[in-house]
Structures are given as structure tokens and as C-alpha cells.
């Protein structure tokens, strides 16, 4: 029996390996997103879910982060997504929203 060592990629073709546009703790890259994530994480979660055409309640989930990582071929695992969200939920949400905004600016979202 062969263990699964990689996750499937989004779409049918090969996608180049990418990375997050900013780090989890790079809050100074976008102060507005950082403030929203600090004082109203539910609002930020709903914005993320809306950007990804998902239900508002899904924005702060491991599933959304994993879907996003898979879509853009960002290295990681479901386990690492869980740990980041469990330990640093607001910072992780902010990272995801910053990444979405940067990809939108590059017309790559």
C-alpha cells in the first residue's frame, strides 16, 4: 500500500509552485486588514469567504485555507493549516486576505 504524500492540485494542468505573498506575521504590509482582523475577525472571515464564493461561515475554516493553498499550489498540508488557524487565527486570516488582495492586484486571483 502506497501512502499519499501530496495533495491534488486545483484544475487539470500542472501549476507552478507558488508561495504566500506575505508571511503570517507581516501585519504591517496592510494595516487596514490587520485592524479588521484584530477587532472584527468575523467581518474579515466573511470577506474572505465572499472573495472565494463560499458561505460566510466558512471564511475562518481549515477548508478555505486548504482550498486556497491548493488553488495556488502553495506548499503545506491540512495539518499545518489547522495548526496555524488554531494557534494564530487572526494572523492567519489576515495573511489569507492580504494574499487575496495582492493576487487581485496582479490579476492572478
Secondary structure by P-SEA (a helix, b strand, c coil): ccccccccccccccccccccccccccccccaaaaaaaaccaaaaaaaaaaaacccccccccaaaaaaaaaaacccccaaaaaaaaaccaaaaaaaaaaaaaaaaaaccc
